Amino acid sequence: MLLGTFVTMIIKGIRQHVMLKNLKVSLSLKNSILLYFAGSSMTLTPGGIGSVIKSYFLKKKYGINISDTFPLVFLERFHDLFAIACIITITLFFLPRFEILFLICFVFLFLIFGFIVIRSKIFFLLIKKFFAKLPKINSIFESIDESYDGFNLLTKPRITIQSWILSIIAWIVDAIVIFLVFSSFNLNFDFILTTLITHSSFLLGNLSIIPAGLGITEITTTGFLVQEGIELSLATSIVVIIRLVTTWFATIIGLITTRFYLK
C-alpha cells in the first residue's frame, strides 16, 4: 500500500516535470520528482497552498523567480480536483448517487469558471490594481504580469491534456491503494464503491480551506461507510489507516526530502 502511494507521488512528480519544462525551467526528471516530494511536506496547509514552498526552493537553488513558477502550484491543485471529479463521474455510471452528482456538477462549473478566469489578462490587471493600493503587500504582486504568462503557458491545450492524463493515472493508483486498505479489513466492497466513497470525501476536503481537508474528509468517509452498514468503530479504523498510508505517508516523505533538498 505504501508503495502505491509512493508511485502516486512519482507520477505527480512527472506531471510537475512536464509543467516546469513548459515554463522553460530546466530541471532533470530526478530533481523535478524530488522537488515534488519536498513540496509534499506542506500538504497539511490550508488548501495545500503551502506547496508554494517549491517556488522558494527553485529560487534558492536555481535562482528562478518565484513569480515565474508559483502558477505551477495552482494548476497542480486544479488538475487534482479535475481528475478526482472525472473519476467520480465514471463511478456514478455504475453506482448513481444524487447527492454526489450534485457535488460533481458544482465542481465542474467551479473548475470551468476558474480555468477561464486564470486565462484572463483583465483578471490579473484587476488584481494588480487592487494590491497597488496596499503598499505593504504590493511588492509581492509587482511581477504578477510574469505570473500571468506562466498561467497562460500551463493552460494551453497540449499541456492541459498531458497534465490531465497523468493526474488521472495518479489518482487511479491512489484508488487502488485505498481498495487494498478495504481488502485488508476483509470487507466485500468492490473497487467502484471504495473509489466513489473515498474520492468523493477527498473532493470535499480539497475544496475546503482546511489543511488537507482534516475533519471534513474523515467525517464524510465515515458517514458513507456507516450508510453502507459498517460499524462506526470499524469505519473509523478504516479512515485512520487510509489517512496514514496516503496523506501522512506523503507528508513524511516530503519532510525527509526537504531535510536534504536544500543542501
Protein Blocks (a to p, Z undefined) as FASTA:
>chain_A
ZZmmmmmmmmmmmmmmmmmmmnopacdfklmmmmmmmmmmmmmgghhlmmmmmmmmmmmm
nopafklmmmmmmmmmmmmmmmmmmmmmmmmmmmgcfklmmmmmmmmmmmmmmmmmmmpm
klmmmmmmmmmmmmklmmmmmmmmmmmmmmmmmmgfklmmmmmmmmmmmmmmmmmmmmmm
mmmnopacdfklmmmmmmmmmmmmmmpmbehhiojlmmmmmmmmmmnopafklmmmmmmm
mmmmmmmmmmmmmmmmmmmmmZZ
